[in-house]
């Protein structure tokens, strides 16, 4: 598998592992968002399948990096849910050739 599935599995394995003194780790909350840059447009890949494509406007947030205000983030309580969310996002990606990569 690629790096994303491995990161998901490793992250949830670390969360589930007790600390060195045997206590459970503190509470955590994980959300997943997915976007794609295609033909110079940024699209949200987690828009429901029955909705039209949503184009996002990236904004620079200084030290916090890049942020898209209307991007959808989904709560992800388990590795299984994370893998399902990523797969759904991958299924919405554009896969057609562009003028740039045909030459």
N, CA, C and O atoms as a Tinker XYZ file with bonds, in Angstrom:
   412  protein
     1  N      0.824000   -1.205000    0.000000    73     2
     2  CA     0.000000    0.000000    0.000000    64     1     3
     3  C      0.862000    1.261000    0.000000    63     2     4     5
     4  O      2.064000    1.212000    0.262000    81     3
     5  N      0.241000    2.352000   -0.290000    73     3     6
     6  CA     0.943000    3.627000   -0.320000    64     5     7
     7  C      1.225000    4.155000    1.074000    63     6     8     9
     8  O      0.978000    3.476000    2.070000    81     7
     9  N      1.742000    5.368000    1.133000    73     7    10
    10  CA     2.142000    5.949000    2.410000    64     9    11
    11  C      0.943000    6.338000    3.282000    63    10    12    13
    12  O      1.013000    6.223000    4.506000    81    11
    13  N     -0.151000    6.794000    2.673000    73    11    14
    14  CA    -1.306000    7.235000    3.472000    64    13    15
    15  C     -1.900000    6.084000    4.291000    63    14    16    17
    16  O     -2.122000    6.261000    5.489000    81    15
    17  N     -2.169000    4.909000    3.697000    73    15    18
    18  CA    -2.674000    3.808000    4.524000    64    17    19
    19  C     -1.710000    3.408000    5.645000    63    18    20    21
    20  O     -2.143000    3.046000    6.739000    81    19
    21  N     -0.435000    3.473000    5.378000    73    19    22
    22  CA     0.556000    3.129000    6.408000    64    21    23
    23  C      0.548000    4.157000    7.541000    63    22    24    25
    24  O      0.650000    3.797000    8.714000    81    23
    25  N      0.429000    5.413000    7.189000    73    23    26
    26  CA     0.370000    6.464000    8.215000    64    25    27
    27  C     -0.874000    6.289000    9.075000    63    26    28    29
    28  O     -0.808000    6.415000   10.298000    81    27
    29  N     -2.012000    6.000000    8.441000    73    27    30
    30  CA    -3.255000    5.791000    9.183000    64    29    31
    31  C     -3.083000    4.646000   10.173000    63    30    32    33
    32  O     -3.403000    4.788000   11.353000    81    31
    33  N     -2.579000    3.515000    9.697000    73    31    34
    34  CA    -2.407000    2.355000   10.580000    64    33    35
    35  C     -1.448000    2.661000   11.728000    63    34    36    37
    36  O     -1.707000    2.294000   12.874000    81    35
    37  N     -0.340000    3.333000   11.415000    73    35    38
    38  CA     0.638000    3.667000   12.445000    64    37    39
    39  C      0.059000    4.646000   13.466000    63    38    40    41
    40  O      0.270000    4.488000   14.668000    81    39
    41  N     -0.661000    5.643000   12.994000    73    39    42
    42  CA    -1.252000    6.639000   13.885000    64    41    43
    43  C     -2.226000    5.991000   14.870000    63    42    44    45
    44  O     -2.156000    6.252000   16.071000    81    43
    45  N     -3.128000    5.153000   14.372000    73    43    46
    46  CA    -4.090000    4.523000   15.264000    64    45    47
    47  C     -3.437000    3.485000   16.174000    63    46    48    49
    48  O     -3.904000    3.269000   17.293000    81    47
    49  N     -2.368000    2.841000   15.714000    73    47    50
    50  CA    -1.631000    1.920000   16.582000    64    49    51
    51  C     -0.973000    2.686000   17.729000    63    50    52    53
    52  O     -0.960000    2.212000   18.865000    81    51
    53  N     -0.434000    3.855000   17.440000    73    51    54
    54  CA     0.188000    4.675000   18.489000    64    53    55
    55  C     -0.846000    5.197000   19.475000    63    54    56    57
    56  O     -0.585000    5.267000   20.676000    81    55
    57  N     -2.011000    5.561000   18.975000    73    55    58
    58  CA    -3.070000    6.052000   19.853000    64    57    59
    59  C     -3.531000    4.944000   20.795000    63    58    60    61
    60  O     -3.782000    5.191000   21.974000    81    59
    61  N     -3.640000    3.728000   20.273000    73    59    62
    62  CA    -4.133000    2.595000   21.070000    64    61    63
    63  C     -3.106000    2.101000   22.078000    63    62    64    65
    64  O     -3.476000    1.493000   23.083000    81    63
    65  N     -1.837000    2.347000   21.833000    73    63    66
    66  CA    -0.773000    1.847000   22.712000    64    65    67
    67  C     -0.747000    2.635000   24.018000    63    66    68    69
    68  O     -0.760000    3.866000   23.995000    81    67
    69  N     -0.711000    1.940000   25.161000    73    67    70
    70  CA    -0.633000    2.669000   26.441000    64    69    71
    71  C      0.716000    3.384000   26.587000    63    70    72    73
    72  O      1.689000    3.042000   25.915000    81    71
    73  N      0.752000    4.362000   27.459000    73    71    74
    74  CA     1.999000    5.075000   27.724000    64    73    75
    75  C      2.947000    4.150000   28.476000    63    74    76    77
    76  O      2.565000    3.043000   28.856000    81    75
    77  N      4.173000    4.594000   28.690000    73    75    78
    78  CA     5.172000    3.754000   29.355000    64    77    79
    79  C      4.777000    3.388000   30.778000    63    78    80    81
    80  O      5.229000    2.365000   31.294000    81    79
    81  N      3.941000    4.205000   31.429000    73    79    82
    82  CA     3.519000    3.870000   32.790000    64    81    83
    83  C      2.200000    3.087000   32.803000    63    82    84    85
    84  O      1.594000    2.907000   33.859000    81    83
    85  N      1.761000    2.622000   31.629000    73    83    86
    86  CA     0.588000    1.771000   31.554000    64    85    87
    87  C     -0.746000    2.495000   31.468000    63    86    88    89
    88  O     -1.786000    1.849000   31.339000    81    87
    89  N     -0.739000    3.812000   31.536000    73    87    90
    90  CA    -1.992000    4.566000   31.456000    64    89    91
    91  C     -2.394000    4.748000   29.998000    63    90    92    93
    92  O     -1.547000    4.727000   29.104000    81    91
    93  N     -3.678000    4.925000   29.768000    73    91    94
    94  CA    -4.123000    5.184000   28.401000    64    93    95
    95  C     -3.724000    6.604000   28.019000    63    94    96    97
    96  O     -3.517000    7.465000   28.874000    81    95
    97  N     -3.624000    6.819000   26.741000    73    95    98
    98  CA    -3.249000    8.147000   26.252000    64    97    99
    99  C     -4.398000    9.119000   26.478000    63    98   100   101
   100  O     -5.539000    8.709000   26.689000    81    99
   101  N     -4.088000   10.399000   26.432000    73    99   102
   102  CA    -5.124000   11.411000   26.620000    64   101   103
   103  C     -6.146000   11.339000   25.486000    63   102   104   105
   104  O     -5.937000   10.637000   24.497000    81   103
   105  N     -7.219000   12.048000   25.634000    73   103   106
   106  CA    -8.257000   12.051000   24.609000    64   105   107
   107  C     -7.712000   12.618000   23.313000    63   106   108   109
   108  O     -6.783000   13.425000   23.323000    81   107
   109  N     -8.278000   12.204000   22.217000    73   107   110
   110  CA    -7.856000   12.680000   20.915000    64   109   111
   111  C     -9.068000   12.785000   20.007000    63   110   112   113
   112  O    -10.101000   12.157000   20.238000    81   111
   113  N     -8.916000   13.587000   18.977000    73   111   114
   114  CA    -9.963000   13.768000   17.976000    64   113   115
   115  C     -9.267000   13.944000   16.633000    63   114   116   117
   116  O     -8.415000   14.820000   16.483000    81   115
   117  N     -9.624000   13.124000   15.664000    73   115   118
   118  CA    -8.990000   13.177000   14.352000    64   117   119
   119  C    -10.038000   13.429000   13.287000    63   118   120   121
   120  O    -11.045000   12.724000   13.215000    81   119
   121  N     -9.798000   14.434000   12.462000    73   119   122
   122  CA   -10.644000   14.724000   11.310000    64   121   123
   123  C     -9.807000   14.560000   10.053000    63   122   124   125
   124  O     -8.610000   14.848000   10.048000    81   123
   125  N    -10.447000   14.096000    8.988000    73   123   126
   126  CA    -9.756000   13.947000    7.712000    64   125   127
   127  C    -10.430000   14.843000    6.681000    63   126   128   129
   128  O    -11.656000   14.900000    6.590000    81   127
   129  N     -9.608000   15.535000    5.914000    73   127   130
   130  CA   -10.056000   16.315000    4.774000    64   129   131
   131  C     -9.231000   15.882000    3.574000    63   130   132   133
   132  O     -8.109000   15.400000    3.728000    81   131
   133  N     -9.784000   16.051000    2.377000    73   131   134
   134  CA    -9.041000   15.664000    1.171000    64   133   135
   135  C     -9.363000   16.660000    0.059000    63   134   136   137
   136  O    -10.524000   16.974000   -0.200000    81   135
   137  N     -8.323000   17.139000   -0.579000    73   135   138
   138  CA    -8.519000   18.052000   -1.694000    64   137   139
   139  C     -7.570000   17.674000   -2.812000    63   138   140   141
   140  O     -6.601000   16.942000   -2.615000    81   139
   141  N     -7.875000   18.191000   -3.987000    73   139   142
   142  CA    -7.056000   17.903000   -5.165000    64   141   143
   143  C     -6.864000   19.194000   -5.944000    63   142   144   145
   144  O     -7.762000   20.032000   -6.025000    81   143
   145  N     -5.683000   19.336000   -6.512000    73   143   146
   146  CA    -5.423000   20.432000   -7.434000    64   145   147
   147  C     -5.417000   19.813000   -8.824000    63   146   148   149
   148  O     -4.594000   18.948000   -9.124000    81   147
   149  N     -6.343000   20.262000   -9.673000    73   147   150
   150  CA    -6.491000   19.717000  -11.020000    64   149   151
   151  C     -6.869000   20.868000  -11.945000    63   150   152   153
   152  O     -7.807000   21.617000  -11.672000    81   151
   153  N     -6.134000   20.997000  -13.028000    73   151   154
   154  CA    -6.356000   22.109000  -13.968000    64   153   155
   155  C     -6.404000   23.453000  -13.245000    63   154   156   157
   156  O     -7.249000   24.300000  -13.534000    81   155
   157  N     -5.491000   23.630000  -12.308000    73   155   158
   158  CA    -5.330000   24.876000  -11.561000    64   157   159
   159  C     -6.550000   25.232000  -10.710000    63   158   160   161
   160  O     -6.746000   26.402000  -10.380000    81   159
   161  N     -7.362000   24.255000  -10.354000    73   159   162
   162  CA    -8.494000   24.457000   -9.453000    64   161   163
   163  C     -8.346000   23.494000   -8.288000    63   162   164   165
   164  O     -7.916000   22.353000   -8.456000    81   163
   165  N     -8.706000   23.966000   -7.116000    73   163   166
   166  CA    -8.648000   23.143000   -5.909000    64   165   167
   167  C    -10.063000   22.646000   -5.617000    63   166   168   169
   168  O    -10.988000   23.443000   -5.455000    81   167
   169  N    -10.223000   21.327000   -5.551000    73   167   170
   170  CA   -11.543000   20.731000   -5.329000    64   169   171
   171  C    -11.562000   19.940000   -4.031000    63   170   172   173
   172  O    -10.572000   19.312000   -3.656000    81   171
   173  N    -12.692000   19.977000   -3.357000    73   171   174
   174  CA   -12.902000   19.191000   -2.141000    64   173   175
   175  C    -13.324000   17.785000   -2.558000    63   174   176   177
   176  O    -14.335000   17.620000   -3.241000    81   175
   177  N    -12.566000   16.779000   -2.157000    73   175   178
   178  CA   -12.855000   15.393000   -2.542000    64   177   179
   179  C    -13.828000   14.697000   -1.600000    63   178   180   181
   180  O    -14.189000   13.544000   -1.837000    81   179
   181  N    -14.256000   15.367000   -0.544000    73   179   182
   182  CA   -15.201000   14.743000    0.388000    64   181   183
   183  C    -16.623000   15.275000    0.237000    63   182   184   185
   184  O    -17.485000   15.003000    1.073000    81   183
   185  N    -16.861000   16.024000   -0.817000    73   183   186
   186  CA   -18.225000   16.475000   -1.101000    64   185   187
   187  C    -19.056000   15.229000   -1.404000    63   186   188   189
   188  O    -18.590000   14.358000   -2.138000    81   187
   189  N    -20.259000   15.118000   -0.868000    73   187   190
   190  CA   -21.090000   13.942000   -1.142000    64   189   191
   191  C    -21.266000   13.708000   -2.649000    63   190   192   193
   192  O    -21.320000   14.656000   -3.433000    81   191
   193  N    -21.354000   12.452000   -3.032000    73   191   194
   194  CA   -21.427000   12.079000   -4.445000    64   193   195
   195  C    -22.619000   12.697000   -5.168000    63   194   196   197
   196  O    -22.550000   12.928000   -6.375000    81   195
   197  N    -23.710000   12.968000   -4.454000    73   195   198
   198  CA   -24.895000   13.537000   -5.092000    64   197   199
   199  C    -24.822000   15.060000   -5.221000    63   198   200   201
   200  O    -25.773000   15.684000   -5.691000    81   199
   201  N    -23.719000   15.656000   -4.813000    73   199   202
   202  CA   -23.544000   17.116000   -4.889000    64   201   203
   203  C    -22.582000   17.461000   -6.022000    63   202   204   205
   204  O    -21.763000   16.639000   -6.434000    81   203
   205  N    -22.695000   18.678000   -6.509000    73   203   206
   206  CA   -21.773000   19.154000   -7.537000    64   205   207
   207  C    -20.385000   19.358000   -6.942000    63   206   208   209
   208  O    -20.228000   19.503000   -5.730000    81   207
   209  N    -19.393000   19.365000   -7.808000    73   207   210
   210  CA   -18.016000   19.596000   -7.395000    64   209   211
   211  C    -17.904000   20.963000   -6.719000    63   210   212   213
   212  O    -18.509000   21.937000   -7.167000    81   211
   213  N    -17.133000   21.026000   -5.647000    73   211   214
   214  CA   -16.933000   22.275000   -4.911000    64   213   215
   215  C    -15.488000   22.719000   -5.085000    63   214   216   217
   216  O    -14.555000   21.985000   -4.756000    81   215
   217  N    -15.316000   23.924000   -5.604000    73   215   218
   218  CA   -13.978000   24.486000   -5.769000    64   217   219
   219  C    -13.656000   25.342000   -4.551000    63   218   220   221
   220  O    -14.460000   26.171000   -4.125000    81   219
   221  N    -12.492000   25.130000   -4.010000    73   219   222
   222  CA   -12.053000   25.810000   -2.792000    64   221   223
   223  C    -11.099000   26.945000   -3.130000    63   222   224   225
   224  O    -10.446000   26.939000   -4.174000    81   223
   225  N    -11.030000   27.911000   -2.237000    73   223   226
   226  CA   -10.093000   29.018000   -2.383000    64   225   227
   227  C     -9.072000   28.937000   -1.258000    63   226   228   229
   228  O     -9.383000   29.264000   -0.113000    81   227
   229  N     -7.848000   28.501000   -1.575000    73   227   230
   230  CA    -6.817000   28.407000   -0.532000    64   229   231
   231  C     -6.457000   29.782000    0.014000    63   230   232   233
   232  O     -6.397000   30.767000   -0.722000    81   231
   233  N     -6.220000   29.825000    1.319000    73   231   234
   234  CA    -5.808000   31.061000    1.983000    64   233   235
   235  C     -4.575000   30.769000    2.816000    63   234   236   237
   236  O     -4.500000   29.739000    3.486000    81   235
   237  N     -3.615000   31.668000    2.774000    73   235   238
   238  CA    -2.409000   31.507000    3.576000    64   237   239
   239  C     -2.693000   31.964000    4.996000    63   238   240   241
   240  O     -3.158000   33.083000    5.211000    81   239
   241  N     -2.414000   31.100000    5.969000    73   239   242
   242  CA    -2.656000   31.411000    7.372000    64   241   243
   243  C     -1.340000   31.587000    8.137000    63   242   244   245
   244  O     -1.257000   31.255000    9.319000    81   243
   245  N     -0.333000   32.101000    7.471000    73   243   246
   246  CA     0.955000   32.337000    8.113000    64   245   247
   247  C      1.617000   31.041000    8.553000    63   246   248   249
   248  O      1.788000   30.124000    7.749000    81   247
   249  N      1.990000   30.963000    9.821000    73   247   250
   250  CA     2.689000   29.793000   10.351000    64   249   251
   251  C      1.822000   28.536000   10.340000    63   250   252   253
   252  O      2.352000   27.425000   10.375000    81   251
   253  N      0.504000   28.691000   10.293000    73   251   254
   254  CA    -0.398000   27.536000   10.270000    64   253   255
   255  C     -0.466000   26.884000    8.899000    63   254   256   257
   256  O     -0.980000   25.771000    8.779000    81   255
   257  N      0.035000   27.540000    7.866000    73   255   258
   258  CA     0.045000   26.976000    6.522000    64   257   259
   259  C     -1.130000   27.429000    5.689000    63   258   260   261
   260  O     -1.638000   28.539000    5.848000    81   259
   261  N     -1.557000   26.547000    4.792000    73   259   262
   262  CA    -2.640000   26.849000    3.857000    64   261   263
   263  C     -3.951000   26.294000    4.402000    63   262   264   265
   264  O     -3.984000   25.202000    4.969000    81   263
   265  N     -5.018000   27.044000    4.229000    73   263   266
   266  CA    -6.327000   26.661000    4.745000    64   265   267
   267  C     -7.373000   26.960000    3.680000    63   266   268   269
   268  O     -7.288000   27.980000    2.996000    81   267
   269  N     -8.351000   26.086000    3.533000    73   267   270
   270  CA    -9.487000   26.318000    2.634000    64   269   271
   271  C    -10.732000   26.388000    3.509000    63   270   272   273
   272  O    -11.135000   25.387000    4.100000    81   271
   273  N    -11.330000   27.549000    3.590000    73   271   274
   274  CA   -12.408000   27.819000    4.544000    64   273   275
   275  C    -13.599000   26.877000    4.435000    63   274   276   277
   276  O    -14.153000   26.489000    5.464000    81   275
   277  N    -14.012000   26.497000    3.241000    73   275   278
   278  CA   -15.215000   25.686000    3.091000    64   277   279
   279  C    -14.935000   24.196000    2.934000    63   278   280   281
   280  O    -15.836000   23.436000    2.580000    81   279
   281  N    -13.716000   23.773000    3.189000    73   279   282
   282  CA   -13.365000   22.368000    3.023000    64   281   283
   283  C    -14.100000   21.500000    4.045000    63   282   284   285
   284  O    -14.279000   21.892000    5.198000    81   283
   285  N    -14.517000   20.328000    3.605000    73   283   286
   286  CA   -15.196000   19.378000    4.484000    64   285   287
   287  C    -14.158000   18.531000    5.215000    63   286   288   289
   288  O    -13.230000   18.005000    4.602000    81   287
   289  N    -14.324000   18.405000    6.524000    73   287   290
   290  CA   -13.506000   17.513000    7.342000    64   289   291
   291  C    -14.450000   16.531000    8.014000    63   290   292   293
   292  O    -15.502000   16.925000    8.517000    81   291
   293  N    -14.083000   15.253000    8.026000    73   291   294
   294  CA   -14.932000   14.239000    8.628000    64   293   295
   295  C    -14.284000   13.675000    9.886000    63   294   296   297
   296  O    -13.092000   13.366000    9.879000    81   295
   297  N    -15.046000   13.539000   10.960000    73   295   298
   298  CA   -14.530000   12.897000   12.165000    64   297   299
   299  C    -14.136000   11.455000   11.837000    63   298   300   301
   300  O    -14.834000   10.766000   11.093000    81   299
   301  N    -13.032000   11.018000   12.391000    73   299   302
   302  CA   -12.497000    9.702000   12.055000    64   301   303
   303  C    -12.150000    8.958000   13.347000    63   302   304   305
   304  O    -11.050000    9.126000   13.874000    81   303
   305  N    -13.076000    8.134000   13.867000    73   303   306
   306  CA   -12.863000    7.474000   15.149000    64   305   307
   307  C    -12.008000    6.210000   15.106000    63   306   308   309
   308  O    -11.614000    5.701000   16.156000    81   307
   309  N    -11.713000    5.691000   13.901000    73   307   310
   310  CA   -10.962000    4.436000   13.823000    64   309   311
   311  C    -10.169000    4.383000   12.523000    63   310   312   313
   312  O    -10.415000    5.155000   11.596000    81   311
   313  N     -9.212000    3.459000   12.473000    73   311   314
   314  CA    -8.432000    3.261000   11.249000    64   313   315
   315  C     -9.344000    2.819000   10.115000    63   314   316   317
   316  O     -9.167000    3.250000    8.975000    81   315
   317  N    -10.313000    1.968000   10.413000    73   315   318
   318  CA   -11.246000    1.495000    9.391000    64   317   319
   319  C    -12.013000    2.670000    8.779000    63   318   320   321
   320  O    -12.159000    2.744000    7.559000    81   319
   321  N    -12.497000    3.576000    9.609000    73   319   322
   322  CA   -13.215000    4.753000    9.126000    64   321   323
   323  C    -12.287000    5.656000    8.311000    63   322   324   325
   324  O    -12.701000    6.212000    7.293000    81   323
   325  N    -11.048000    5.804000    8.748000    73   323   326
   326  CA   -10.077000    6.633000    8.028000    64   325   327
   327  C     -9.804000    6.057000    6.646000    63   326   328   329
   328  O     -9.774000    6.794000    5.660000    81   327
   329  N     -9.605000    4.748000    6.568000    73   327   330
   330  CA    -9.362000    4.110000    5.269000    64   329   331
   331  C    -10.565000    4.291000    4.343000    63   330   332   333
   332  O    -10.395000    4.533000    3.149000    81   331
   333  N    -11.765000    4.176000    4.880000    73   331   334
   334  CA   -12.977000    4.347000    4.074000    64   333   335
   335  C    -13.086000    5.784000    3.551000    63   334   336   337
   336  O    -13.457000    5.998000    2.397000    81   335
   337  N    -12.767000    6.755000    4.389000    73   335   338
   338  CA   -12.824000    8.158000    3.983000    64   337   339
   339  C    -11.800000    8.434000    2.884000    63   338   340   341
   340  O    -12.110000    9.100000    1.896000    81   339
   341  N    -10.599000    7.930000    3.053000    73   339   342
   342  CA    -9.556000    8.129000    2.040000    64   341   343
   343  C     -9.964000    7.467000    0.722000    63   342   344   345
   344  O     -9.772000    8.045000   -0.348000    81   343
   345  N    -10.522000    6.268000    0.796000    73   343   346
   346  CA   -10.942000    5.581000   -0.421000    64   345   347
   347  C    -12.044000    6.356000   -1.148000    63   346   348   349
   348  O    -12.029000    6.470000   -2.373000    81   347
   349  N    -12.985000    6.878000   -0.390000    73   347   350
   350  CA   -14.052000    7.682000   -0.985000    64   349   351
   351  C    -13.476000    8.914000   -1.690000    63   350   352   353
   352  O    -13.922000    9.279000   -2.778000    81   351
   353  N    -12.488000    9.548000   -1.065000    73   351   354
   354  CA   -11.827000   10.707000   -1.676000    64   353   355
   355  C    -11.089000   10.299000   -2.950000    63   354   356   357
   356  O    -11.162000   10.998000   -3.961000    81   355
   357  N    -10.391000    9.190000   -2.905000    73   355   358
   358  CA    -9.655000    8.729000   -4.087000    64   357   359
   359  C    -10.600000    8.440000   -5.252000    63   358   360   361
   360  O    -10.255000    8.669000   -6.411000    81   359
   361  N    -11.783000    7.942000   -4.941000    73   359   362
   362  CA   -12.763000    7.637000   -5.987000    64   361   363
   363  C    -13.298000    8.890000   -6.675000    63   362   364   365
   364  O    -13.815000    8.803000   -7.789000    81   363
   365  N    -13.184000   10.040000   -6.040000    73   363   366
   366  CA   -13.688000   11.301000   -6.625000    64   365   367
   367  C    -12.619000   12.061000   -7.397000    63   366   368   369
   368  O    -12.912000   13.083000   -8.017000    81   367
   369  N    -11.393000   11.577000   -7.365000    73   367   370
   370  CA   -10.317000   12.284000   -8.069000    64   369   371
   371  C    -10.553000   12.332000   -9.573000    63   370   372   373
   372  O    -11.197000   11.453000  -10.146000    81   371
   373  N    -10.021000   13.373000  -10.197000    73   371   374
   374  CA   -10.028000   13.450000  -11.657000    64   373   375
   375  C     -8.924000   12.539000  -12.179000    63   374   376   377
   376  O     -7.842000   12.485000  -11.594000    81   375
   377  N     -9.175000   11.838000  -13.250000    73   375   378
   378  CA    -8.149000   10.935000  -13.779000    64   377   379
   379  C     -7.900000   11.114000  -15.276000    63   378   380   381
   380  O     -7.113000   10.367000  -15.857000    81   379
   381  N     -8.544000   12.073000  -15.903000    73   379   382
   382  CA    -8.362000   12.307000  -17.330000    64   381   383
   383  C     -7.013000   12.959000  -17.597000    63   382   384   385
   384  O     -6.448000   13.637000  -16.738000    81   383
   385  N     -6.515000   12.740000  -18.797000    73   383   386
   386  CA    -5.272000   13.382000  -19.204000    64   385   387
   387  C     -5.493000   14.878000  -19.372000    63   386   388   389
   388  O     -6.573000   15.318000  -19.765000    81   387
   389  N     -4.472000   15.641000  -19.075000    73   387   390
   390  CA    -4.532000   17.091000  -19.299000    64   389   391
   391  C     -3.624000   17.423000  -20.475000    63   390   392   393
   392  O     -2.815000   16.597000  -20.897000    81   391
   393  N     -3.759000   18.607000  -20.988000    73   391   394
   394  CA    -2.923000   19.028000  -22.103000    64   393   395
   395  C     -1.434000   18.939000  -21.742000    63   394   396   397
   396  O     -0.599000   18.566000  -22.566000    81   395
   397  N     -1.135000   19.283000  -20.516000    73   395   398
   398  CA     0.265000   19.285000  -20.056000    64   397   399
   399  C      0.866000   17.874000  -20.046000    63   398   400   401
   400  O      1.999000   17.686000  -20.488000    81   399
   401  N      0.120000   16.887000  -19.550000    73   399   402
   402  CA     0.729000   15.554000  -19.436000    64   401   403
   403  C      0.508000   14.686000  -20.680000    63   402   404   405
   404  O      0.937000   13.533000  -20.699000    81   403
   405  N     -0.145000   15.210000  -21.707000    73   403   406
   406  CA    -0.274000   14.489000  -22.982000    64   405   407
   407  C      0.904000   14.773000  -23.893000    63   406   408   409
   408  O      1.178000   14.002000  -24.813000    81   407
   409  N      1.600000   15.862000  -23.649000    73   407   410
   410  CA     2.711000   16.259000  -24.552000    64   409   411
   411  C      3.979000   15.525000  -24.232000    63   410   412
   412  O      4.998000   15.739000  -24.888000    81   411
